[in-house]
């Protein structure tokens, strides 16, 4: 395979996902109505496994540049490729039986999942801001549609529409930031931008550009105060889709933010780090306080995701050598525990999702003891209890902040972690409480679904998620080494500049 063109090798995982997605999309109409779409799901799973193998293969090839240096495949992009592909694999396993008997369009869902993953992976390996924008749109359009896949449910249509409108608004901010970047530096290539910032005649324009980009990405990762869409969208979207959209697109967006801030705007770190400081503190506080007021479990986890976006942003205020590795590790840990939590919720609720509030989970340990134990494990990891991936994620993030002198931000994060215990433990108490038939009746419909919905594929997804969280909690060294290797590519920034751009062009363009 080494004889292949760099343009193929650098985007090999994306090519695989795209080809398999097209095959799934073309095969879906050929199946008669009422026929199971599971074979298409198996094909999508096989394509995802192939993309994981291709990403691992890229590690052996070093740094690859493709398409006039607008694509860079390195250990950083491979790390996020593996996180995104892992989330997609677990989502497909969870969704395999989810639509069975309820929808005839499951094949479209599998194809959209692969196309969305392609966009996310493209975002993580792009060193050209316009390529990042293309990947962002591919990812966003897929998730907009998937959010409304429970057709016939008003909440699903509302979820999809709100996500589309506010997501488009966020895209406008990001695109305007790209335009301002070009106005300040004369380029949209991250390496050229970094070089040109030292000689730009419009530094204020560059500051405004990075602020616009942070706002645009802030919407995508549901960081406060750009989080208003999150609770409603999570509540109305299908549970497997929420598990996907709360992790994989955010991982891609954080990868973009790391490349842009640490590789593109390192000279302005003293300015943008304080903006990130404020967003991180606000996200942690609003997310945790908002979650305290929620009875709906999906809305509670939506506010929880806002808080976790804040925890992750704390790493961006640290020194690059600590902050990038901590952000990468936290992304992997959060992806595993959140996808696992929503995989359990999918099995408990089924397609109709009648199990919504914390009261509906009362007595779950008596009805489904294994699922109750696994959900409890994921909730404890989200709290940050030792021997879980969530603990080490927070440990690395707060340690990186302390090394950079961000003591108050670390204190705010620790206090918010204490607040988070209340709403996570409230759900845990409901799970292990005895049911009260008088006040919390169990309807025949729920009881039937609770006894019948035990798909094997979803069980495998839950088990893999739990294993990942456990490994990250008791043996995090291997993942941390990969995260540290990924961070080195951004600190050194070994991105080759396009040959068509000269230093004289960079000096002249901003003043024209």
GUTI-376675 format. One line per 8 residues: number of its first residue (from 1); their letters; for each residue x, y, z of N, C-alpha, C. Coordinates in steps of 0.02 Angstrom, whole numbers. Atoms other than C-alpha are relative to their C-alpha. Layout:
! GUTI-376675
NUM> a> X:Y:Z:X:Y:Z:X:Y:Z; ...
This chain:
! GUTI-376675
1> xxxxxxxx> 41:-60:0:0:0:0:43:63:0; -43:-59:-1:151:115:18:9:30:-69; -6:-26:68:152:131:-172:-58:45:-20; 57:-42:15:-15:221:-165:19:73:6; -11:-72:-2:-23:408:-191:-13:26:70; 14:-31:-66:-11:517:-33:-71:27:4; 68:-24:0:-179:589:-85:-50:-55:19; 43:56:-19:-253:416:-59:16:-22:72
9> xxxxxxxx> -18:24:-66:-155:364:95:-21:48:56; 16:-49:-51:-187:526:189:-75:1:18; 73:0:-11:-376:507:170:-29:-70:-7; 23:69:9:-388:318:168:-61:-17:43; 60:15:-39:-511:303:315:-63:35:-27; 57:-37:28:-622:437:237:-25:-31:-65; 21:33:62:-621:350:68:-40:-64:15; 35:62:-16:-673:186:148:-71:14:24
17> xxxxxxxx> 66:-17:-25:-817:264:243:-46:26:-54; 40:-28:54:-876:359:90:-24:-54:-47; 19:53:47:-874:207:-24:-53:-46:31; 48:44:-34:-963:97:103:-67:35:9; 62:-37:-7:-1090:234:136:-39:4:-64; 34:-2:65:-1129:250:-49:-31:-68:-17; 26:67:13:-1149:61:-64:-63:-12:41; 58:8:-43:-1269:61:84:-59:40:-26
25> xxxxxxxx> 53:-44:25:-1367:206:11:-31:-28:-64; 25:28:62:-1382:122:-160:-36:-67:11; 31:66:-12:-1428:-48:-86:-67:7:36; 61:-7:-41:-1564:18:29:-64:0:-42; 62:2:39:-1695:52:-109:-13:-67:-32; 9:65:32:-1666:-122:-179:-34:-50:45; 33:44:-48:-1734:-203:-21:-75:15:2; 73:-10:0:-1922:-228:-19:-23:26:67
33> xxxxxxxx> 28:-28:-61:-2031:-142:109:-15:-55:50; 10:50:-52:-2037:-235:272:58:-47:10; -60:42:-7:-1871:-321:243:47:31:51; -47:-25:-50:-1745:-307:384:58:36:-33; -57:-39:24:-1611:-176:357:64:-17:38; -60:18:-39:-1489:-263:474:61:-15:-44; -59:11:42:-1377:-323:330:36:64:-18; -32:-64:15:-1346:-141:286:38:26:61
41> xxxxxxxx> -35:-18:-61:-1301:-110:467:64:-38:9; -60:41:-4:-1178:-254:464:53:26:-49; -46:-27:49:-1101:-181:307:31:65:24; -26:-62:-28:-1084:-11:390:50:-14:56; -46:18:-54:-1002:-93:541:66:-25:-29; -61:24:33:-879:-183:426:41:58:-28; -35:-58:26:-837:-18:341:33:40:55; -30:-37:-56:-807:65:509:61:-36:27
49> xxxxxxxx> -58:39:-22:-691:-76:564:58:8:-50; -53:-9:51:-596:-57:399:32:69:7; -28:-67:-9:-577:130:430:45:4:62; -43:3:-59:-507:93:604:67:-32:-18; -62:33:22:-380:-26:526:42:47:-43; -37:-47:43:-334:107:397:31:56:42; -28:-52:-43:-309:237:534:61:-25:37; -58:29:-34:-194:121:630:59:-8:-49
57> xxxxxxxx> -52:7:51:-98:88:469:35:67:-13; -30:-65:12:-72:275:447:53:18:52; -50:-13:-52:26:278:611:69:-22:-22; -64:26:23:163:178:525:31:41:-55; -23:-38:57:178:303:383:28:68:18; -24:-66:-20:228:455:485:-48:55:-19; 41:-58:19:166:625:429:-10:-1:-75; 18:-1:71:75:627:262:-33:66:-18
65> xxxxxxxx> 31:-62:26:33:784:163:-35:-16:-65; 38:15:60:-97:782:27:-39:62:-22; 41:-52:30:-195:896:-89:28:70:16; -34:-65:-8:-73:1043:-91:6:19:73; -11:-11:-71:-42:1024:96:-61:27:37; 61:-18:-37:-222:1056:143:-23:-57:45; 14:58:-43:-229:882:223:65:-24:30; -59:26:-34:-107:818:352:-21:-59:44
73> xxxxxxxx> 13:60:-40:-118:639:418:60:-12:45; -53:10:-48:-14:622:575:-29:-34:62; 24:34:-60:-28:549:750:-59:38:31; 56:-40:-26:-145:692:798:-65:-18:-36; 61:16:37:-270:658:660:-20:-73:10; 15:71:-11:-255:469:687:-34:-9:68; 31:5:-66:-297:490:872:-74:16:-4; 70:-19:4:-458:580:831:-39:-44:-49
81> xxxxxxxx> 32:48:45:-495:463:686:-23:-62:40; 17:59:-39:-491:318:809:-56:14:49; 55:-18:-46:-602:409:934:-66:4:-38; 61:-9:39:-729:456:800:-25:-68:-26; 20:65:27:-728:283:719:-25:-46:56; 23:40:-56:-745:201:890:-70:18:21; 67:-22:-17:-897:307:931:-50:-22:-53; 45:20:54:-974:270:761:-13:-76:3
89> xxxxxxxx> 9:72:-6:-945:83:785:-49:-17:56; 45:12:-56:-1031:85:955:-71:23:-16; 66:-26:19:-1174:190:884:-35:-48:-47; 29:47:48:-1202:69:740:-22:-64:35; 19:59:-38:-1203:-79:859:-63:13:41; 59:-17:-40:-1328:10:971:-62:8:-43; 57:-16:43:-1438:59:824:-24:-59:-42; 14:55:46:-1439:-110:737:-71:-27:8
97> xxxxxxxx> 68:24:-13:-1601:-167:820:-48:56:18; 41:-56:-25:-1665:6:869:-58:15:-47; 52:-17:49:-1762:38:707:-38:-61:-25; 31:62:25:-1810:-144:678:-74:-2:17; 72:3:-11:-1998:-153:655:-33:67:11; 28:-66:-13:-2021:33:682:9:47:-59; -14:-46:55:-1948:114:525:28:-39:-59; -26:32:61:-1912:64:346:59:38:-29
105> xxxxxxxx> -53:-42:26:-1779:197:323:64:-8:39; -61:10:-40:-1645:122:435:62:-1:-43; -58:0:44:-1531:99:284:27:70:-11; -22:-70:7:-1527:287:260:37:22:62; -33:-18:-63:-1481:305:443:72:-26:1; -68:28:0:-1330:189:424:45:39:-48; -40:-38:49:-1272:283:268:17:69:27; -12:-67:-28:-1292:453:353:51:-2:56
113> xxxxxxxx> -49:7:-54:-1192:391:502:71:-3:-29; -66:5:31:-1046:345:388:20:66:-33; -16:-64:31:-1057:508:291:18:53:53; -16:-47:-54:-1060:607:452:69:-12:28; -67:17:-25:-907:514:514:54:22:-48; -48:-23:50:-819:555:351:15:74:9; -9:-71:-11:-848:740:381:40:14:63; -36:-10:-63:-787:727:561:74:-16:-7
121> xxxxxxxx> -70:18:11:-628:638:509:36:51:-43; -29:-51:44:-598:766:372:17:63:39; -14:-58:-42:-609:904:501:64:-9:40; -57:11:-45:-477:824:612:67:-3:-36; -64:3:36:-347:806:474:10:58:-48; -6:-57:46:-374:969:380:44:54:30; -41:-57:-20:-244:1107:390:-16:61:-41; 26:-55:40:-340:1220:273:-70:15:26
129> xxxxxxxx> 63:-18:-33:-485:1316:351:-60:-13:-45; 57:13:45:-595:1297:197:-14:-75:-3; 11:71:-4:-569:1109:203:-35:-19:66; 34:11:-64:-619:1114:386:-74:17:-7; 69:-21:11:-777:1206:334:-39:-53:-39; 33:52:39:-818:1072:205:-15:-61:44; 11:56:-45:-795:933:333:-54:15:51; 50:-20:-49:-900:1030:458:-70:-4:-29
137> xxxxxxxx> 66:1:32:-1044:1045:335:-22:-72:-13; 18:70:12:-1037:860:288:-24:-32:65; 19:28:-65:-1044:813:472:-66:29:24; 59:-33:-27:-1178:940:517:-64:-21:-37; 59:18:38:-1299:899:376:-24:-70:18; 19:68:-19:-1295:715:421:-34:-2:68; 29:2:-68:-1329:746:606:-65:39:4; 64:-35:2:-1467:872:567:-56:-49:-17
145> xxxxxxxx> 51:47:23:-1562:735:476:-11:-55:52; 5:56:-47:-1523:598:602:-36:21:64; 33:-23:-61:-1589:705:746:-76:-8:-5; 72:6:9:-1765:692:671:-21:-67:-26; 13:65:31:-1761:507:627:-58:-38:32; 60:32:-28:-1903:459:744:-60:35:-31; 53:-33:38:-2028:512:611:-68:-14:31; 65:6:-32:-2203:544:673:-1:25:71
153> xxxxxxxx> -4:-28:-68:-2143:611:840:14:75:-6; -7:-73:5:-2164:799:859:66:23:30; -62:-21:-33:-2016:812:977:61:-12:-45; -55:14:46:-1903:733:844:6:54:-53; -1:-53:51:-1954:860:712:24:66:29; -23:-61:-33:-1929:1001:835:75:-2:13; -71:9:-12:-1758:932:880:41:14:-63; -36:-8:62:-1702:923:700:0:72:-25
161> xxxxxxxx> 6:-69:24:-1766:1097:656:42:48:41; -40:-44:-43:-1687:1182:806:75:-10:-11; -71:15:11:-1523:1094:776:23:30:-66; -18:-28:66:-1524:1148:593:6:76:3; 0:-74:0:-1567:1331:626:59:27:40; -54:-26:-42:-1444:1359:768:68:-24:-24; -63:24:29:-1311:1251:685:21:42:-59; -16:-44:56:-1323:1359:529:25:68:24
169> xxxxxxxx> -22:-63:-29:-1305:1513:637:72:-5:23; -69:11:-23:-1146:1440:713:48:-4:-59; -41:6:60:-1079:1398:540:16:68:-28; -12:-68:25:-1099:1580:490:56:35:39; -54:-29:-41:-989:1635:635:68:-29:-21; -63:33:18:-856:1507:589:24:24:-69; -19:-21:67:-858:1556:405:22:73:0; -21:-71:-4:-847:1741:448:69:5:32
177> xxxxxxxx> -67:1:-29:-697:1701:558:53:-20:-51; -47:19:53:-614:1616:409:12:59:-46; -7:-59:44:-647:1770:302:44:53:32; -41:-49:-35:-571:1884:434:72:-24:5; -68:28:-1:-421:1768:448:36:13:-66; -29:-14:66:-392:1784:262:15:75:-8; -12:-72:4:-409:1973:275:60:22:40; -56:-20:-43:-279:1981:414:66:-29:-23
185> xxxxxxxx> -63:35:15:-151:1858:344:9:-14:-74; -5:15:71:-189:1834:160:-2:-74:-16; 3:72:12:-213:1646:180:-50:-31:48; 41:39:-45:-327:1515:255:34:-66:18; -40:58:-20:-190:1383:273:28:13:70; -18:-11:-70:-153:1360:458:74:16:8; -71:-13:-6:36:1356:435:17:71:-24; -13:-67:27:36:1514:329:-28:53:46
193> xxxxxxxx> 30:-47:-48:-80:1601:452:47:11:58; -46:-6:-57:41:1563:594:61:42:-18; -59:-38:21:187:1634:493:-17:74:-12; 18:-68:18:93:1788:436:-22:43:58; 23:-40:-57:28:1840:607:55:45:28; -55:-41:-26:200:1904:655:12:63:-40; -13:-59:43:201:2028:510:-65:34:-22; 62:-30:22:17:2070:490:-6:72:22
201> xxxxxxxx> 11:-70:-16:-31:2253:485:-69:12:30; 67:-6:-28:-205:2217:551:-9:-51:57; 5:49:-55:-183:2127:718:-69:-2:32; 67:-1:-28:-354:2183:778:-47:-45:-40; 40:43:43:-432:2095:630:14:-74:15; -18:69:-17:-338:1936:676:-31:-21:66; 32:15:-65:-401:1946:855:-74:-12:-9; 72:9:13:-579:1967:793:-13:-65:-37
209> xxxxxxxx> 7:62:37:-553:1820:675:1:-61:46; -5:57:-45:-499:1700:812:-59:-1:48; 59:-2:-43:-643:1760:922:-61:-29:-36; 57:26:39:-769:1722:783:6:-76:-8; -10:73:8:-693:1549:756:-16:-35:66; 15:31:-65:-703:1511:943:-75:-1:12; 73:-1:-8:-886:1565:944:-33:-53:-42; 29:51:44:-926:1455:795:11:-70:26
217> xxxxxxxx> -13:66:-28:-841:1304:872:-37:-8:67; 36:3:-64:-921:1347:1040:-72:-24:-9; 67:26:15:-1093:1318:962:3:-75:-11; -3:71:20:-1038:1149:893:14:-45:60; -15:42:-59:-971:1086:1061:-47:15:57; 51:-19:-49:-1120:1161:1155:31:29:64; -29:-35:-56:-1012:1271:1266:-42:62:14; 37:-60:-19:-1098:1411:1363:39:62:-20
225> xxxxxxxx> 73:-12:5:-1164:1538:1318:-30:-20:-67; 24:19:67:-1188:1452:1149:-34:-69:3; 25:67:-14:-1278:1301:1222:-76:-7:-6; 72:-1:-8:-1462:1348:1205:-36:-56:-39; 32:52:40:-1499:1215:1073:5:-69:31; -18:68:-22:-1428:1069:1170:-56:-38:36; 50:41:-36:-1566:1017:1294:-58:-22:-43; 57:17:41:-1709:1023:1169:19:-51:-54
233> xxxxxxxx> -22:46:53:-1610:934:1032:12:-70:29; -14:65:-31:-1550:795:1149:-65:-34:22; 62:30:-24:-1725:770:1219:-40:-31:-57; 41:24:55:-1807:747:1048:33:-49:-46; -36:44:46:-1672:653:954:-1:-72:26; -5:70:-23:-1662:461:959:61:-9:45; -53:10:-49:-1555:399:1103:67:-19:-32; -65:15:30:-1420:319:991:31:60:-35
241> xxxxxxxx> -25:-59:35:-1407:479:890:28:50:50; -26:-46:-51:-1385:581:1049:68:-24:24; -65:26:-19:-1244:465:1101:53:18:-51; -47:-17:53:-1162:499:932:14:75:0; -10:-73:9:-1191:687:921:29:34:61; -29:-30:-60:-1137:718:1100:74:-16:7; -70:20:-7:-966:641:1069:41:10:-64; -42:-1:60:-901:617:891:5:70:-32
249> xxxxxxxx> -8:-67:28:-943:790:817:38:47:46; -37:-42:-47:-876:870:975:75:-17:-2; -70:19:5:-715:770:962:32:32:-62; -25:-31:61:-694:832:783:8:76:9; -2:-73:-10:-733:1012:834:58:19:46; -57:-15:-44:-607:1007:976:66:-11:-36; -60:10:39:-477:937:857:14:61:-44; -7:-61:41:-508:1085:742:24:58:43
257> xxxxxxxx> -18:-56:-44:-496:1206:888:72:-5:22; -70:9:-20:-330:1131:944:46:21:-57; -42:-18:57:-256:1147:769:1:75:-11; 4:-71:16:-317:1324:744:33:42:54; -26:-42:-53:-272:1394:915:74:-12:13; -69:15:-20:-109:1304:954:48:1:-59; -44:0:59:-41:1289:776:-9:62:-43; 12:-57:43:-123:1436:687:7:68:35
265> xxxxxxxx> -2:-64:-37:-135:1571:822:40:-5:64; -38:5:-63:1:1529:949:25:68:25; -24:-66:-20:63:1710:948:-53:39:39; 55:-36:-32:-108:1764:1012:-27:-38:60; 26:41:-54:-123:1636:1151:-15:40:63; 13:-42:-59:-111:1769:1286:-68:34:-4; 65:-33:7:-270:1845:1214:-57:-51:-2; 57:46:6:-378:1696:1163:-6:-46:60
273> xxxxxxxx> 5:45:-57:-336:1595:1319:-48:28:53; 46:-29:-49:-433:1718:1427:-72:-5:-23; 67:12:26:-584:1704:1314:-21:-72:13; 14:70:-15:-573:1515:1330:-11:-9:75; 7:3:-73:-553:1539:1519:-72:16:20; 68:-20:-17:-719:1630:1530:-52:-49:-25; 48:48:28:-811:1508:1416:1:-65:41; -6:62:-39:-744:1359:1516:-35:7:67
281> xxxxxxxx> 31:-10:-66:-797:1431:1684:-76:5:-7; 72:-8:10:-968:1480:1616:-33:-67:-18; 28:65:21:-996:1309:1535:-6:-47:59; 2:45:-57:-952:1212:1692:-56:20:48; 49:-23:-49:-1064:1320:1802:-71:-7:-26; 67:4:29:-1215:1335:1687:-21:-73:-11; 17:70:14:-1206:1152:1637:-19:-38:63; 15:38:-61:-1203:1084:1814:-61:27:36
289> xxxxxxxx> 59:-28:-33:-1330:1205:1886:-63:-16:-40; 58:18:41:-1446:1173:1738:-19:-73:9; 15:71:-8:-1431:985:1761:-35:-14:66; 32:10:-65:-1484:1001:1944:-75:8:-4; 71:-15:4:-1654:1065:1888:-39:-47:-44; 33:43:49:-1692:927:1763:-25:-65:31; 25:66:-18:-1802:775:1789:5:-48:-58; -9:41:59:-1790:712:1610:73:-20:-5
297> xxxxxxxx> -69:26:-3:-1635:602:1601:41:26:-60; -37:-23:59:-1587:652:1423:16:75:6; -14:-72:-10:-1603:838:1466:55:9:53; -52:-4:-51:-1498:808:1621:69:-15:-30; -63:16:32:-1362:726:1516:20:52:-51; -16:-55:45:-1376:869:1392:36:56:37; -34:-51:-40:-1332:995:1527:67:-26:26; -64:30:-20:-1199:874:1587:52:7:-55
305> xxxxxxxx> -47:-6:55:-1121:878:1413:26:71:-6; -22:-70:-1:-1114:1068:1425:56:9:52; -51:-4:-52:-1019:1052:1588:65:-34:-20; -60:36:21:-900:924:1515:38:37:-55; -34:-43:49:-865:1040:1368:42:52:36; -38:-48:-40:-812:1165:1500:62:-31:31; -59:34:-27:-697:1039:1585:54:-7:-53; -49:11:53:-615:1001:1419:33:65:-22
313> xxxxxxxx> -27:-65:20:-594:1185:1377:52:26:51; -51:-19:-50:-494:1205:1539:69:-17:-26; -65:21:26:-354:1111:1450:28:50:-50; -23:-49:50:-347:1247:1316:33:60:32; -32:-57:-34:-293:1374:1446:68:-19:28; -64:23:-27:-142:1268:1495:56:9:-51; -56:-1:47:31:1260:1417:-10:-53:-53; 14:47:55:29:1173:1248:22:-72:14
321> xxxxxxxx> -25:68:-10:135:1024:1301:-43:-40:49; 45:34:-47:13:985:1443:-72:1:-26; 70:-11:16:-150:1054:1377:-26:-43:-58; 23:38:58:-159:967:1208:-8:-73:17; 4:71:-19:-123:794:1278:-59:-11:47; 56:7:-47:-248:821:1420:-67:5:-36; 62:-7:38:-382:879:1297:-14:-62:-41; 9:61:39:-353:727:1186:-23:-57:44
329> xxxxxxxx> 19:55:-44:-363:606:1331:-71:9:26; 67:-13:-26:-519:688:1403:-52:-14:-54; 47:13:55:-603:679:1232:-14:-74:-6; 9:73:6:-573:491:1223:-40:-27:59; 35:25:-59:-632:462:1401:-73:19:0; 70:-22:1:-789:566:1384:-40:-36:-53; 35:36:54:-833:483:1219:-20:-70:23; 15:69:-22:-824:309:1297:-57:-1:50
337> xxxxxxxx> 50:5:-53:-927:346:1451:-68:29:-22; 64:-29:20:-1060:453:1366:-35:-44:-51; 30:47:48:-1088:334:1220:-27:-61:38; 24:57:-40:-1101:193:1347:-63:15:37; 60:-19:-37:-1229:287:1451:-60:2:-46; 57:-4:45:-1339:321:1300:-15:-68:-32; 14:68:24:-1319:140:1240:-44:-36:50; 42:30:-52:-1392:84:1407:-70:30:-3
345> xxxxxxxx> 65:-33:4:-1531:213:1394:-40:-26:-59; 34:28:59:-1571:147:1220:-31:-67:14; 26:66:-16:-1591:-29:1285:-58:4:50; 53:-6:-50:-1699:27:1431:-63:30:-30; 57:-37:25:-1812:145:1334:-31:-30:-63; 26:24:63:-1827:61:1165:-15:57:-48; 13:-50:51:-1888:153:1010:-50:53:25; 51:-47:-23:-2039:232:1097:26:48:53
353> xxxxxxxx> -31:-42:-52:-1928:303:1236:-50:23:52; 48:-17:-53:-2062:295:1369:35:11:67; -37:-9:-62:-1931:288:1505:41:64:-6; -31:-66:12:-1885:472:1515:26:32:65; -19:-36:-60:-1881:541:1692:37:-45:48; -36:38:-50:-1779:489:1842:-46:-47:37; 49:43:-34:-1938:419:1921:-12:-65:-39; 9:61:40:-1952:295:1776:55:-50:10
361> xxxxxxxx> -56:45:-12:-1785:221:1827:-3:-31:69; 6:29:-67:-1844:178:2002:-10:-76:-5; 5:73:0:-1818:-7:2033:33:-33:-60; -32:30:58:-1714:-33:1875:47:-56:20; -47:52:-23:-1587:-134:1975:-35:-66:13; 37:62:-11:-1724:-261:2014:-22:-31:-66; 24:26:64:-1786:-276:1834:58:-18:-46; -56:9:47:-1622:-261:1737:66:12:38
369> xxxxxxxx> -57:-13:-44:-1478:-282:1862:65:14:-37; -63:-10:36:-1338:-292:1733:2:69:-31; 3:-67:30:-1394:-137:1638:4:54:54; -3:-49:-55:-1420:-46:1803:71:9:25; -69:-4:-23:-1242:-88:1858:44:37:-50; -40:-34:52:-1168:-31:1691:-16:74:-4; 18:-71:1:-1267:131:1690:30:36:61; -30:-29:-60:-1209:163:1868:75:11:-9
377> xxxxxxxx> -71:-7:13:-1030:133:1814:15:60:-44; -11:-58:44:-1044:261:1674:-14:65:37; 15:-61:-38:-1125:387:1791:56:16:50; -56:-12:-46:-985:364:1918:61:26:-37; -55:-26:41:-859:392:1779:-12:73:-19; 16:-70:16:-949:552:1728:12:45:61; -16:-38:-61:-933:609:1909:75:11:6; -73:-3:-7:-747:570:1906:25:-41:58
385> xxxxxxxx> -22:44:-54:-735:429:2032:63:-37:-21; -63:35:18:-561:346:2039:-13:-68:-31; 1:63:37:-525:193:1932:-49:1:-58; 40:-8:61:-631:261:1791:35:49:-46; -30:-46:47:-584:355:1633:-16:72:16; 18:-69:-17:-677:509:1695:45:30:52; -44:-25:-52:-564:523:1846:66:24:-29; -64:-19:28:-402:524:1749:-7:57:-50
393> xxxxxxxx> 11:-56:45:-476:640:1618:0:66:36; 1:-62:-40:-515:772:1749:67:12:34; -64:-7:-33:-352:738:1839:51:32:-46; -49:-28:47:-247:774:1684:-18:72:-19; 21:-68:19:-350:928:1637:15:50:55; -11:-47:-55:-344:1009:1808:74:6:18; -72:-4:-12:-160:965:1831:34:45:-52; -27:-44:52:-120:1048:1664:-16:73:14
401> xxxxxxxx> 19:-69:-16:-216:1203:1719:42:27:58; -40:-22:-57:-121:1211:1884:72:14:-21; -69:-12:25:47:1195:1793:5:66:-37; 0:-63:36:-2:1347:1690:-20:59:44; 18:-54:-46:-52:1447:1844:-74:18:-1; 73:-13:2:-241:1436:1811:-32:-29:63; 22:29:-63:-275:1403:1994:-75:10:10; 71:-14:-11:-445:1488:2003:-45:-41:-47
409> xxxxxxxx> 39:40:47:-507:1398:1849:-3:-73:23; 0:68:-27:-454:1232:1925:-46:-6:60; 44:0:-59:-545:1277:2086:-73:-1:-22; 69:-1:26:-703:1319:1988:-19:-68:-28; 13:67:27:-689:1152:1899:-12:-51:55; 9:48:-55:-669:1055:2062:-66:12:36; 65:-15:-32:-818:1144:2141:-58:-24:-42; 54:23:45:-924:1107:1989:-4:-76:-1
417> xxxxxxxx> 1:73:-3:-871:924:1997:-38:-23:62; 39:16:-60:-942:923:2174:-74:9:-10; 71:-12:14:-1105:999:2115:-29:-56:-44; 24:52:45:-1118:867:1978:-18:-64:37; 16:61:-38:-1121:730:2110:-74:-4:17; 70:1:-23:-1296:782:2163:-46:-30:-52; 49:25:48:-1387:751:2000:18:-69:-26; -18:69:19:-1287:596:1951:-22:-49:55
425> xxxxxxxx> 18:45:-55:-1313:519:2124:-76:-4:9; 74:2:-3:-1498:566:2118:-27:-54:-46; 21:53:46:-1518:454:1966:22:-68:26; -23:64:-28:-1413:318:2049:-46:-23:57; 45:18:-54:-1527:323:2201:-65:-28:-28; 62:24:30:-1679:301:2088:10:-71:-27; -14:66:29:-1598:152:2001:-1:-55:53; -5:51:-52:-1567:61:2165:-52:8:55
433> xxxxxxxx> 56:-6:-47:-1729:112:2252:-53:-53:-18; 55:47:13:-1874:-7:2271:-59:38:-31; 55:-35:32:-2021:37:2158:-59:7:48; 60:-12:-39:-2176:111:2237:-59:-1:-48; 52:8:51:-2323:46:2133:-55:53:4; 54:-49:-7:-2444:175:2203:19:66:-33; -21:-65:25:-2343:328:2156:36:-4:-67; -36:7:63:-2239:259:2012:-25:-63:-35
441> xxxxxxxx> 27:59:33:-2349:141:1911:41:-20:-60; -34:27:58:-2271:29:1781:-53:-21:-50; 53:14:49:-2381:27:1625:15:-65:-35; -11:62:37:-2407:-135:1528:45:10:-61; -41:-13:60:-2327:-55:1374:74:2:19; -70:-4:-20:-2168:-14:1468:27:-69:21; -23:65:-24:-2161:-184:1550:15:-47:-58; -12:43:58:-2175:-271:1381:65:17:-34
449> xxxxxxxx> -62:-21:33:-2037:-168:1304:60:-17:43; -56:12:-46:-1929:-189:1458:22:-73:-1; -17:70:-1:-1938:-377:1446:23:-27:-67; -14:26:66:-1919:-396:1258:61:32:-33; -52:-36:37:-1792:-266:1204:69:-16:30; -66:21:-24:-1627:-357:1236:44:-18:-60; -40:15:59:-1528:-342:1074:72:-17:18; -68:22:-14:-1361:-431:1071:51:53:-21
457> xxxxxxxx> -48:-49:25:-1273:-299:965:6:59:47; -2:-56:-47:-1321:-159:1085:35:-21:64; -35:25:-59:-1260:-267:1229:76:0:-10; -71:-2:16:-1092:-284:1143:27:72:3; -20:-70:-2:-1085:-94:1123:9:24:71; -5:-19:-70:-1118:-69:1308:62:-31:32; -58:35:-29:-987:-198:1355:66:32:-23; -60:-32:26:-856:-118:1241:11:69:31
465> xxxxxxxx> -5:-66:-31:-894:54:1312:25:-6:71; -21:10:-69:-877:-9:1490:73:-22:4; -70:22:1:-713:-95:1446:47:58:-14; -41:-58:16:-645:65:1369:6:47:60; -1:-44:-59:-693:168:1523:44:-31:55; -39:34:-51:-615:37:1637:75:2:-16; -70:-2:20:-453:28:1538:29:70:8; -23:-69:-9:-439:217:1536:7:19:73
473> xxxxxxxx> -3:-15:-70:-464:214:1723:55:-37:38; -49:39:-38:-342:78:1776:66:-8:-38; -62:6:40:-215:73:1632:-1:52:-56; 6:-53:50:-219:243:1545:65:15:-38; -66:-19:26:-34:243:1497:3:-1:-76; -6:7:73:-52:182:1317:-38:55:-36; 39:-53:31:-189:305:1273:33:68:12; -34:-63:-16:-96:445:1361:62:9:-44
481> xxxxxxxx> -58:-6:45:62:406:1260:-21:20:-70; 24:-19:66:-37:417:1100:-23:72:-1; 21:-70:-5:-113:581:1159:60:47:2; -60:-42:-3:59:650:1200:35:3:-67; -29:-1:68:124:597:1029:-40:45:-46; 43:-44:40:-25:685:951:14:73:16; -12:-70:-19:12:843:1050:65:27:-28; -65:-23:25:192:849:989:-6:26:-72
489> xxxxxxxx> 7:-24:69:134:871:809:-28:70:-3; 28:-67:-1:40:1027:859:47:51:32; -49:-45:-30:177:1100:967:54:18:-50; -52:-12:50:309:1079:833:-28:29:-64; 35:-24:60:181:1118:696:38:-14:-64; -38:16:60:273:1025:557:-44:-2:-62; 44:-3:57:150:1081:424:36:35:-57; -36:-28:57:228:1112:254:-42:54:-32
497> xxxxxxxx> 36:-55:31:180:1279:179:-9:-13:-74; 11:7:72:104:1280:5:55:35:-40; -56:-29:37:243:1312:-122:-20:63:-39; 20:-56:41:138:1440:-214:-2:66:40; 3:-60:-41:143:1562:-66:70:16:23; -67:-22:-20:303:1661:-35:-4:48:57; -2:-46:-56:358:1766:111:-18:71:-22; 16:-68:24:348:1924:5:-74:9:-11
505> xxxxxxxx> 72:-4:9:167:1883:-35:-34:11:67; 30:-8:-66:128:1869:150:9:70:27; -13:-68:-24:209:2036:188:-43:51:-38; 33:-50:42:119:2123:46:-77:-5:4; 72:9:7:-56:2048:51:-41:38:51; 43:-34:-48:-123:2119:216:-6:75:-12; 1:-72:9:-80:2297:167:-35:21:-64; 32:-17:63:-163:2286:-4:-73:16:12
